[in-house]
Amino acid sequence: MNETVAWNLAFRCDNGIGKAPGRTAEAALPNQPPAGWTGSLGPGVRWEQWPRSSSTRLPMMHVLTLWLPSDFQRRGTQFPGIAVFAGEGQFADDCKSPIPSAESGDLFLRDLAATEDHPGLLRRRDVIDGEFALLWLTAEELAAGPTPPHPDLRTQCENVDESEGANAWDNVEPTIDIWLIPRGDPNAGKAPVELSGDEVGADGYVNPSTGGSGLEDWADPLFALSHLGGTAFPVQGMPDGLTPWYLELEEISGLNFGGDGNAQIDLESDTFDWACG
């Protein structure tokens, strides 16, 4: 049996890779091709299937697309990767939701009438009613590479986003390559749980905290990195229901988790949570 590996997300920086876009490079560019990208360009899905926010109906902001290691392909090998999107915020108003119309003279409303859910769409809503989406992607959709959203179809001053959320037309971020780098993590393949002191989880998950405000020596270099699996570092409490197959995201590519926050998106269970710093 192959040993389960956890993976850091490493982002292209000047002359190398770093732990977040725009940071100083900490290592040379890997020899292998990138595993994905972050930024406004999405995966190669049909525009009609680009995820839309439920209330504003605006196209959601693409955060990242990733080819996943085989252990993390939790929907089967027919869906070898994912894309993550962020959408409307806490002040989205269902009463102001635009009404699709195939006969309308408004190009935005006509476009809405043609939309359909992507077969791999999973919606996630946070505790303050912000909306996110996860798409499970086919190999063809991944291989198409970074794909731009349709140009903005709104007329002037119509369908303005007042939700304090994000969308593909108003939030534009550069496209930056992502590599997956093996993460030396004793908790790879183990489900994160809340622990105190020298407690150990049922499957051997070990506490990264020293018991005070510090981290164990092995845990310190793993902190504040976007990653797949391994040790979780939620900014506040540990979400219930995490499995070994989760993605922890820092505030990259236009994400707003309240400032110095992060999120956990589980690829096996329905667990999704974020907290601010």
Secondary structure, DSSP 8 states (H G I E B T S, - for coil): -----EEEEEEEETTEEESSTTS---B---SS--SEEESS-B-S--GGGS-B-TTT--B-EEEEEEE--GGG-TT-TT--EEEEEE---TT--GGG-----TT-S-HHHHHHHT----TTEEEEE-TTS-EEEEEEE-HHHHHT--B--------TTSS---SS---TTT-----EEEEEEEE--TTTTS------TT-B-TT--B--B-SSSSB-TTTGGGTT--EESS----SSS--TT--SSEEEE-S-TT--SSSS-EEEEESSSS-EEEE--
